[in-house]
Amino acid sequence: MNKEGLIWMINELNDRATIIRGYAQMALQCDHPGWSKKYINSIIRQIDKISALNTVITALYLCDDDDDHGRSCKSTTLNDLISHSKYN
């Protein structure tokens, strides 16, 4: 993993956290239940993206092919995640 990839992952996690905070604030201030539900669904989508990034970080840094200790490590690459993130 190069430094640029790691910087991208950290920035991506920070961006997602900022987006979640904004949607949560809007949901709290919204009087319309339909809009509140949309904001909450957006929060859930952002949390799913954070989970996907955590899976990549785990696969890159914590999983050993020789000694897995029962962990399920996916062979997802950083480029796959970057491509997915740009369009979703």
Backbone as XML, in Angstrom:
<?xml version="1.0"?>
<chain id="A" units="angstrom">
  <residue number="1" name="MET">
    <atom name="N" x="0.861" y="-1.176" z="0.000"/>
    <atom name="CA" x="0.000" y="0.000" z="0.000"/>
    <atom name="C" x="0.900" y="1.229" z="0.000"/>
  </residue>
  <residue number="2" name="ASN">
    <atom name="N" x="0.651" y="2.096" z="-0.931"/>
    <atom name="CA" x="1.443" y="3.313" z="-0.991"/>
    <atom name="C" x="0.807" y="4.415" z="-0.145"/>
  </residue>
  <residue number="3" name="LYS">
    <atom name="N" x="1.556" y="5.471" z="0.052"/>
    <atom name="CA" x="1.105" y="6.566" z="0.916"/>
    <atom name="C" x="-0.146" y="7.244" z="0.359"/>
  </residue>
  <residue number="4" name="GLU">
    <atom name="N" x="-0.225" y="7.387" z="-0.975"/>
    <atom name="CA" x="-1.385" y="8.031" z="-1.587"/>
    <atom name="C" x="-2.666" y="7.236" z="-1.330"/>
  </residue>
  <residue number="5" name="GLY">
    <atom name="N" x="-2.565" y="5.921" z="-1.397"/>
    <atom name="CA" x="-3.729" y="5.074" z="-1.131"/>
    <atom name="C" x="-4.209" y="5.199" z="0.299"/>
  </residue>
  <residue number="6" name="LEU">
    <atom name="N" x="-3.258" y="5.231" z="1.226"/>
    <atom name="CA" x="-3.620" y="5.378" z="2.632"/>
    <atom name="C" x="-4.238" y="6.750" z="2.899"/>
  </residue>
  <residue number="7" name="ILE">
    <atom name="N" x="-3.674" y="7.789" z="2.305"/>
    <atom name="CA" x="-4.239" y="9.136" z="2.461"/>
    <atom name="C" x="-5.658" y="9.166" z="1.903"/>
  </residue>
  <residue number="8" name="TRP">
    <atom name="N" x="-5.875" y="8.505" z="0.743"/>
    <atom name="CA" x="-7.208" y="8.467" z="0.155"/>
    <atom name="C" x="-8.192" y="7.794" z="1.109"/>
  </residue>
  <residue number="9" name="MET">
    <atom name="N" x="-7.783" y="6.674" z="1.720"/>
    <atom name="CA" x="-8.684" y="5.960" z="2.641"/>
    <atom name="C" x="-9.042" y="6.818" z="3.847"/>
  </residue>
  <residue number="10" name="ILE">
    <atom name="N" x="-8.073" y="7.495" z="4.419"/>
    <atom name="CA" x="-8.335" y="8.350" z="5.584"/>
    <atom name="C" x="-9.275" y="9.490" z="5.199"/>
  </residue>
  <residue number="11" name="ASN">
    <atom name="N" x="-9.010" y="10.116" z="4.067"/>
    <atom name="CA" x="-9.898" y="11.195" z="3.612"/>
    <atom name="C" x="-11.304" y="10.688" z="3.334"/>
  </residue>
  <residue number="12" name="GLU">
    <atom name="N" x="-11.415" y="9.510" z="2.763"/>
    <atom name="CA" x="-12.728" y="8.922" z="2.473"/>
    <atom name="C" x="-13.507" y="8.677" z="3.765"/>
  </residue>
  <residue number="13" name="LEU">
    <atom name="N" x="-12.856" y="8.136" z="4.784"/>
    <atom name="CA" x="-13.519" y="7.919" z="6.072"/>
    <atom name="C" x="-13.955" y="9.247" z="6.690"/>
  </residue>
  <residue number="14" name="ASN">
    <atom name="N" x="-13.098" y="10.250" z="6.633"/>
    <atom name="CA" x="-13.453" y="11.565" z="7.179"/>
    <atom name="C" x="-14.608" y="12.196" z="6.412"/>
  </residue>
  <residue number="15" name="ASP">
    <atom name="N" x="-14.593" y="12.080" z="5.082"/>
    <atom name="CA" x="-15.691" y="12.623" z="4.274"/>
    <atom name="C" x="-17.013" y="11.952" z="4.626"/>
  </residue>
  <residue number="16" name="ARG">
    <atom name="N" x="-17.002" y="10.639" z="4.761"/>
    <atom name="CA" x="-18.231" y="9.901" z="5.098"/>
    <atom name="C" x="-18.761" y="10.321" z="6.462"/>
  </residue>
  <residue number="17" name="ALA">
    <atom name="N" x="-17.868" y="10.508" z="7.430"/>
    <atom name="CA" x="-18.290" y="10.935" z="8.769"/>
    <atom name="C" x="-18.930" y="12.323" z="8.717"/>
  </residue>
  <residue number="18" name="THR">
    <atom name="N" x="-18.376" y="13.215" z="7.914"/>
    <atom name="CA" x="-18.932" y="14.560" z="7.767"/>
    <atom name="C" x="-20.315" y="14.505" z="7.130"/>
  </residue>
  <residue number="19" name="ILE">
    <atom name="N" x="-20.466" y="13.669" z="6.111"/>
    <atom name="CA" x="-21.766" y="13.513" z="5.447"/>
    <atom name="C" x="-22.799" y="12.962" z="6.426"/>
  </residue>
  <residue number="20" name="ILE">
    <atom name="N" x="-22.419" y="11.971" z="7.206"/>
    <atom name="CA" x="-23.339" y="11.387" z="8.188"/>
    <atom name="C" x="-23.771" y="12.444" z="9.195"/>
  </residue>
  <residue number="21" name="ARG">
    <atom name="N" x="-22.825" y="13.234" z="9.679"/>
    <atom name="CA" x="-23.157" y="14.279" z="10.645"/>
    <atom name="C" x="-24.161" y="15.271" z="10.051"/>
  </residue>
  <residue number="22" name="GLY">
    <atom name="N" x="-23.957" y="15.669" z="8.805"/>
    <atom name="CA" x="-24.875" y="16.616" z="8.156"/>
    <atom name="C" x="-26.273" y="16.041" z="7.995"/>
  </residue>
  <residue number="23" name="TYR">
    <atom name="N" x="-26.370" y="14.795" z="7.532"/>
    <atom name="CA" x="-27.687" y="14.169" z="7.391"/>
    <atom name="C" x="-28.377" y="14.011" z="8.743"/>
  </residue>
  <residue number="24" name="ALA">
    <atom name="N" x="-27.618" y="13.677" z="9.776"/>
    <atom name="CA" x="-28.216" y="13.527" z="11.110"/>
    <atom name="C" x="-28.767" y="14.860" z="11.614"/>
  </residue>
  <residue number="25" name="GLN">
    <atom name="N" x="-28.020" y="15.944" z="11.385"/>
    <atom name="CA" x="-28.495" y="17.258" z="11.804"/>
    <atom name="C" x="-29.758" y="17.652" z="11.040"/>
  </residue>
  <residue number="26" name="MET">
    <atom name="N" x="-29.796" y="17.350" z="9.743"/>
    <atom name="CA" x="-30.988" y="17.681" z="8.963"/>
    <atom name="C" x="-32.184" y="16.846" z="9.420"/>
  </residue>
  <residue number="27" name="ALA">
    <atom name="N" x="-31.958" y="15.567" z="9.732"/>
    <atom name="CA" x="-33.056" y="14.710" z="10.193"/>
    <atom name="C" x="-33.622" y="15.220" z="11.518"/>
  </residue>
  <residue number="28" name="LEU">
    <atom name="N" x="-32.753" y="15.707" z="12.397"/>
    <atom name="CA" x="-33.210" y="16.234" z="13.688"/>
    <atom name="C" x="-34.046" y="17.500" z="13.528"/>
  </residue>
  <residue number="29" name="GLN">
    <atom name="N" x="-33.692" y="18.331" z="12.554"/>
    <atom name="CA" x="-34.367" y="19.604" z="12.380"/>
    <atom name="C" x="-35.584" y="19.523" z="11.471"/>
  </residue>
  <residue number="30" name="CYS">
    <atom name="N" x="-35.762" y="18.416" z="10.808"/>
    <atom name="CA" x="-36.837" y="18.275" z="9.825"/>
    <atom name="C" x="-38.154" y="17.929" z="10.517"/>
  </residue>
  <residue number="31" name="ASP">
    <atom name="N" x="-39.210" y="18.632" z="10.140"/>
    <atom name="CA" x="-40.535" y="18.370" z="10.703"/>
    <atom name="C" x="-41.333" y="17.371" z="9.874"/>
  </residue>
  <residue number="32" name="HIS">
    <atom name="N" x="-40.864" y="17.087" z="8.680"/>
    <atom name="CA" x="-41.598" y="16.211" z="7.767"/>
    <atom name="C" x="-41.064" y="14.781" z="7.890"/>
  </residue>
  <residue number="33" name="PRO">
    <atom name="N" x="-41.922" y="13.816" z="8.264"/>
    <atom name="CA" x="-41.451" y="12.440" z="8.469"/>
    <atom name="C" x="-40.861" y="11.809" z="7.204"/>
  </residue>
  <residue number="34" name="GLY">
    <atom name="N" x="-41.381" y="12.174" z="6.037"/>
    <atom name="CA" x="-40.854" y="11.616" z="4.793"/>
    <atom name="C" x="-39.418" y="12.036" z="4.542"/>
  </residue>
  <residue number="35" name="TRP">
    <atom name="N" x="-39.137" y="13.323" z="4.787"/>
    <atom name="CA" x="-37.766" y="13.812" z="4.603"/>
    <atom name="C" x="-36.839" y="13.247" z="5.655"/>
  </residue>
  <residue number="36" name="SER">
    <atom name="N" x="-37.315" y="13.134" z="6.880"/>
    <atom name="CA" x="-36.496" y="12.531" z="7.936"/>
    <atom name="C" x="-36.094" y="11.112" z="7.551"/>
  </residue>
  <residue number="37" name="LYS">
    <atom name="N" x="-37.045" y="10.368" z="6.993"/>
    <atom name="CA" x="-36.756" y="8.994" z="6.566"/>
    <atom name="C" x="-35.702" y="8.975" z="5.458"/>
  </residue>
  <residue number="38" name="LYS">
    <atom name="N" x="-35.774" y="9.930" z="4.517"/>
    <atom name="CA" x="-34.776" y="10.007" z="3.449"/>
    <atom name="C" x="-33.389" y="10.297" z="4.019"/>
  </residue>
  <residue number="39" name="TYR">
    <atom name="N" x="-33.317" y="11.209" z="4.990"/>
    <atom name="CA" x="-32.026" y="11.520" z="5.600"/>
    <atom name="C" x="-31.464" y="10.296" z="6.320"/>
  </residue>
  <residue number="40" name="ILE">
    <atom name="N" x="-32.309" y="9.586" z="7.028"/>
    <atom name="CA" x="-31.861" y="8.393" z="7.756"/>
    <atom name="C" x="-31.396" y="7.311" z="6.783"/>
  </residue>
  <residue number="41" name="ASN">
    <atom name="N" x="-32.097" y="7.132" z="5.670"/>
    <atom name="CA" x="-31.653" y="6.173" z="4.655"/>
    <atom name="C" x="-30.305" y="6.587" z="4.071"/>
  </residue>
  <residue number="42" name="SER">
    <atom name="N" x="-30.077" y="7.871" z="3.907"/>
    <atom name="CA" x="-28.786" y="8.356" z="3.425"/>
    <atom name="C" x="-27.677" y="8.048" z="4.426"/>
  </residue>
  <residue number="43" name="ILE">
    <atom name="N" x="-27.979" y="8.199" z="5.701"/>
    <atom name="CA" x="-27.016" y="7.869" z="6.747"/>
    <atom name="C" x="-26.647" y="6.388" z="6.656"/>
  </residue>
  <residue number="44" name="ILE">
    <atom name="N" x="-27.635" y="5.541" z="6.490"/>
    <atom name="CA" x="-27.385" y="4.099" z="6.392"/>
    <atom name="C" x="-26.495" y="3.789" z="5.190"/>
  </residue>
  <residue number="45" name="ARG">
    <atom name="N" x="-26.735" y="4.430" z="4.047"/>
    <atom name="CA" x="-25.888" y="4.208" z="2.856"/>
    <atom name="C" x="-24.438" y="4.616" z="3.132"/>
  </residue>
  <residue number="46" name="GLN">
    <atom name="N" x="-24.243" y="5.732" z="3.823"/>
    <atom name="CA" x="-22.881" y="6.174" z="4.130"/>
    <atom name="C" x="-22.192" y="5.201" z="5.083"/>
  </residue>
  <residue number="47" name="ILE">
    <atom name="N" x="-22.925" y="4.681" z="6.044"/>
    <atom name="CA" x="-22.347" y="3.700" z="6.974"/>
    <atom name="C" x="-21.966" y="2.432" z="6.212"/>
  </residue>
  <residue number="48" name="ASP">
    <atom name="N" x="-22.775" y="2.023" z="5.240"/>
    <atom name="CA" x="-22.425" y="0.868" z="4.405"/>
    <atom name="C" x="-21.123" y="1.110" z="3.647"/>
  </residue>
  <residue number="49" name="LYS">
    <atom name="N" x="-20.910" y="2.328" z="3.164"/>
    <atom name="CA" x="-19.671" y="2.653" z="2.453"/>
    <atom name="C" x="-18.468" y="2.610" z="3.392"/>
  </residue>
  <residue number="50" name="ILE">
    <atom name="N" x="-18.657" y="3.070" z="4.626"/>
    <atom name="CA" x="-17.583" y="2.992" z="5.615"/>
    <atom name="C" x="-17.253" y="1.529" z="5.905"/>
  </residue>
  <residue number="51" name="SER">
    <atom name="N" x="-18.274" y="0.693" z="6.015"/>
    <atom name="CA" x="-18.050" y="-0.729" z="6.256"/>
    <atom name="C" x="-17.267" y="-1.374" z="5.117"/>
  </residue>
  <residue number="52" name="ALA">
    <atom name="N" x="-17.581" y="-0.983" z="3.884"/>
    <atom name="CA" x="-16.856" y="-1.517" z="2.731"/>
    <atom name="C" x="-15.389" y="-1.097" z="2.776"/>
  </residue>
  <residue number="53" name="LEU">
    <atom name="N" x="-15.139" y="0.142" z="3.140"/>
    <atom name="CA" x="-13.769" y="0.611" z="3.242"/>
    <atom name="C" x="-13.032" y="-0.113" z="4.364"/>
  </residue>
  <residue number="54" name="ASN">
    <atom name="N" x="-13.703" y="-0.351" z="5.472"/>
    <atom name="CA" x="-13.092" y="-1.104" z="6.574"/>
    <atom name="C" x="-12.729" y="-2.522" z="6.139"/>
  </residue>
  <residue number="55" name="THR">
    <atom name="N" x="-13.546" y="-3.120" z="5.281"/>
    <atom name="CA" x="-13.248" y="-4.454" z="4.758"/>
    <atom name="C" x="-11.961" y="-4.427" z="3.950"/>
  </residue>
  <residue number="56" name="VAL">
    <atom name="N" x="-11.789" y="-3.403" z="3.135"/>
    <atom name="CA" x="-10.567" y="-3.280" z="2.333"/>
    <atom name="C" x="-9.353" y="-3.066" z="3.235"/>
  </residue>
  <residue number="57" name="ILE">
    <atom name="N" x="-9.492" y="-2.199" z="4.224"/>
    <atom name="CA" x="-8.387" y="-1.948" z="5.148"/>
    <atom name="C" x="-8.001" y="-3.233" z="5.865"/>
  </residue>
  <residue number="58" name="THR">
    <atom name="N" x="-8.985" y="-3.988" z="6.307"/>
    <atom name="CA" x="-8.720" y="-5.263" z="6.971"/>
    <atom name="C" x="-7.998" y="-6.222" z="6.037"/>
  </residue>
  <residue number="59" name="ALA">
    <atom name="N" x="-8.465" y="-6.317" z="4.803"/>
    <atom name="CA" x="-7.846" y="-7.226" z="3.836"/>
    <atom name="C" x="-6.408" y="-6.813" z="3.534"/>
  </residue>
  <residue number="60" name="LEU">
    <atom name="N" x="-6.153" y="-5.520" z="3.466"/>
    <atom name="CA" x="-4.811" y="-5.050" z="3.117"/>
    <atom name="C" x="-3.824" y="-5.123" z="4.275"/>
  </residue>
  <residue number="61" name="TYR">
    <atom name="N" x="-4.293" y="-4.873" z="5.482"/>
    <atom name="CA" x="-3.372" y="-4.725" z="6.597"/>
    <atom name="C" x="-3.443" y="-5.813" z="7.659"/>
  </residue>
  <residue number="62" name="LEU">
    <atom name="N" x="-4.573" y="-6.491" z="7.789"/>
    <atom name="CA" x="-4.727" y="-7.408" z="8.914"/>
    <atom name="C" x="-4.828" y="-8.877" z="8.525"/>
  </residue>
  <residue number="63" name="CYS">
    <atom name="N" x="-5.027" y="-9.176" z="7.272"/>
    <atom name="CA" x="-5.207" y="-10.561" z="6.857"/>
    <atom name="C" x="-3.923" y="-11.111" z="6.265"/>
  </residue>
  <residue number="64" name="ASP">
    <atom name="N" x="-3.565" y="-12.263" z="6.773"/>
    <atom name="CA" x="-2.443" y="-13.014" z="6.223"/>
    <atom name="C" x="-3.004" y="-14.186" z="5.451"/>
  </residue>
  <residue number="65" name="ASP">
    <atom name="N" x="-2.552" y="-14.375" z="4.240"/>
    <atom name="CA" x="-3.022" y="-15.530" z="3.471"/>
    <atom name="C" x="-2.574" y="-16.836" z="4.108"/>
  </residue>
  <residue number="66" name="ASP">
    <atom name="N" x="-1.387" y="-16.827" z="4.738"/>
    <atom name="CA" x="-0.854" y="-18.047" z="5.328"/>
    <atom name="C" x="-1.524" y="-18.393" z="6.649"/>
  </residue>
  <residue number="67" name="ASP">
    <atom name="N" x="-1.929" y="-17.378" z="7.414"/>
    <atom name="CA" x="-2.452" y="-17.610" z="8.757"/>
    <atom name="C" x="-3.692" y="-16.762" z="8.975"/>
  </residue>
  <residue number="68" name="ASP">
    <atom name="N" x="-4.851" y="-17.256" z="8.558"/>
    <atom name="CA" x="-6.083" y="-16.476" z="8.557"/>
    <atom name="C" x="-6.798" y="-16.479" z="9.900"/>
  </residue>
  <residue number="69" name="HIS">
    <atom name="N" x="-6.547" y="-17.442" z="10.773"/>
    <atom name="CA" x="-7.182" y="-17.557" z="12.081"/>
    <atom name="C" x="-8.702" y="-17.470" z="12.008"/>
  </residue>
  <residue number="70" name="GLY">
    <atom name="N" x="-9.290" y="-18.030" z="10.964"/>
    <atom name="CA" x="-10.740" y="-18.067" z="10.872"/>
    <atom name="C" x="-11.376" y="-16.805" z="10.335"/>
  </residue>
  <residue number="71" name="ARG">
    <atom name="N" x="-10.594" y="-15.771" z="10.090"/>
    <atom name="CA" x="-11.172" y="-14.544" z="9.548"/>
    <atom name="C" x="-11.446" y="-14.727" z="8.075"/>
  </residue>
  <residue number="72" name="SER">
    <atom name="N" x="-12.492" y="-14.125" z="7.613"/>
    <atom name="CA" x="-12.826" y="-14.161" z="6.201"/>
    <atom name="C" x="-12.285" y="-12.906" z="5.544"/>
  </residue>
  <residue number="73" name="CYS">
    <atom name="N" x="-11.240" y="-13.044" z="4.763"/>
    <atom name="CA" x="-10.615" y="-11.886" z="4.117"/>
    <atom name="C" x="-10.928" y="-11.915" z="2.641"/>
  </residue>
  <residue number="74" name="LYS">
    <atom name="N" x="-11.510" y="-10.825" z="2.171"/>
    <atom name="CA" x="-11.864" y="-10.725" z="0.763"/>
    <atom name="C" x="-10.657" y="-10.255" z="-0.035"/>
  </residue>
  <residue number="75" name="SER">
    <atom name="N" x="-10.621" y="-10.620" z="-1.280"/>
    <atom name="CA" x="-9.524" y="-10.181" z="-2.137"/>
    <atom name="C" x="-9.945" y="-8.945" z="-2.921"/>
  </residue>
  <residue number="76" name="THR">
    <atom name="N" x="-10.519" y="-7.981" z="-2.221"/>
    <atom name="CA" x="-10.936" y="-6.725" z="-2.825"/>
    <atom name="C" x="-9.721" y="-5.819" z="-2.921"/>
  </residue>
  <residue number="77" name="THR">
    <atom name="N" x="-9.563" y="-5.171" z="-4.048"/>
    <atom name="CA" x="-8.436" y="-4.263" z="-4.202"/>
    <atom name="C" x="-8.880" y="-2.835" z="-3.953"/>
  </residue>
  <residue number="78" name="LEU">
    <atom name="N" x="-7.926" y="-1.986" z="-3.683"/>
    <atom name="CA" x="-8.209" y="-0.571" z="-3.466"/>
    <atom name="C" x="-8.810" y="0.042" z="-4.724"/>
  </residue>
  <residue number="79" name="ASN">
    <atom name="N" x="-8.319" y="-0.353" z="-5.892"/>
    <atom name="CA" x="-8.859" y="0.193" z="-7.138"/>
    <atom name="C" x="-10.332" y="-0.161" z="-7.314"/>
  </residue>
  <residue number="80" name="ASP">
    <atom name="N" x="-10.743" y="-1.372" z="-6.906"/>
    <atom name="CA" x="-12.154" y="-1.746" z="-6.972"/>
    <atom name="C" x="-12.990" y="-0.821" z="-6.101"/>
  </residue>
  <residue number="81" name="LEU">
    <atom name="N" x="-12.502" y="-0.534" z="-4.893"/>
    <atom name="CA" x="-13.247" y="0.331" z="-3.980"/>
    <atom name="C" x="-13.319" y="1.759" z="-4.511"/>
  </residue>
  <residue number="82" name="ILE">
    <atom name="N" x="-12.211" y="2.254" z="-5.048"/>
    <atom name="CA" x="-12.198" y="3.614" z="-5.584"/>
    <atom name="C" x="-13.188" y="3.719" z="-6.737"/>
  </residue>
  <residue number="83" name="SER">
    <atom name="N" x="-13.190" y="2.737" z="-7.627"/>
    <atom name="CA" x="-14.128" y="2.750" z="-8.765"/>
    <atom name="C" x="-15.557" y="2.719" z="-8.267"/>
  </residue>
  <residue number="84" name="HIS">
    <atom name="N" x="-15.858" y="1.887" z="-7.290"/>
    <atom name="CA" x="-17.210" y="1.774" z="-6.748"/>
    <atom name="C" x="-17.614" y="3.074" z="-6.069"/>
  </residue>
  <residue number="85" name="SER">
    <atom name="N" x="-16.689" y="3.696" z="-5.334"/>
    <atom name="CA" x="-16.995" y="4.908" z="-4.593"/>
    <atom name="C" x="-17.329" y="6.081" z="-5.518"/>
  </residue>
  <residue number="86" name="LYS">
    <atom name="N" x="-16.703" y="6.148" z="-6.666"/>
    <atom name="CA" x="-16.930" y="7.260" z="-7.577"/>
    <atom name="C" x="-18.326" y="7.255" z="-8.173"/>
  </residue>
  <residue number="87" name="TYR">
    <atom name="N" x="-18.950" y="6.094" z="-8.264"/>
    <atom name="CA" x="-20.222" y="5.996" z="-8.947"/>
    <atom name="C" x="-21.384" y="5.711" z="-8.021"/>
  </residue>
  <residue number="88" name="ASN">
    <atom name="N" x="-21.142" y="5.529" z="-6.728"/>
    <atom name="CA" x="-22.233" y="5.227" z="-5.784"/>
    <atom name="C" x="-22.257" y="6.234" z="-4.668"/>
  </residue>
</chain>
